[in-house]
């Protein structure tokens, strides 16, 4: 029979442009968020994290923005390169006495040369 | 520093056989997580350990799945008997401290195919 899989949102950008990947969360108790990058055949790789007492954090070519009011998280990648092509996942903690994470379904970033 | 190490990287076996996946967490990390990733369901947490003790196994699909962590540097995930629907990529991850909001670091997974 026909199978149905997750439909990954796809963001296609030109090399050198800036990329913005968005993530919405629903758990009000989440106070810690992480962005991961997963390349084909590899495990998710930690990119950057942010705690709820911040609304912006910068790394090398990446910036994470957190809007707790609307429960929204974004990852900005400056000067996108072909090596940035991957699936990007946001994750948030459950909050409380557990260190489990809730993962989003992922966004596929395709960088066109 | 060595990351999370998983073995084997690929496993192909016939249904009904026992499958054992292995994980070595990052040295000094106190929490270990087993995940399963499929196109249908994405990334699912199966079980996690804090200080070698299983804390939450609510994600384990059924009794055919079991996980152990005999010491701080080794964990196994076992499927017995295996079924074709168990085919997936299984990831192990570890994080530094319990309840400290530290990122989980993933291995490169075991790609399991049950024929």
Interface residues (C-beta under 8 A of the other chain):
Chain A: X3 X4 X5 X6 X31 X32 X34 X36 X41 X42 X43 X44 X45 X46 X49 X51 X89 X93 X97 X98 X99 X100 X101 X103 X105 X106
Chain B: X4 X31 X39 X40 X41 X42 X43 X45 X48 X50 X55 X56 X91 X93 X95 X98 X99 X100 X101 X103 X104 X105 X106 X107 X108 X109
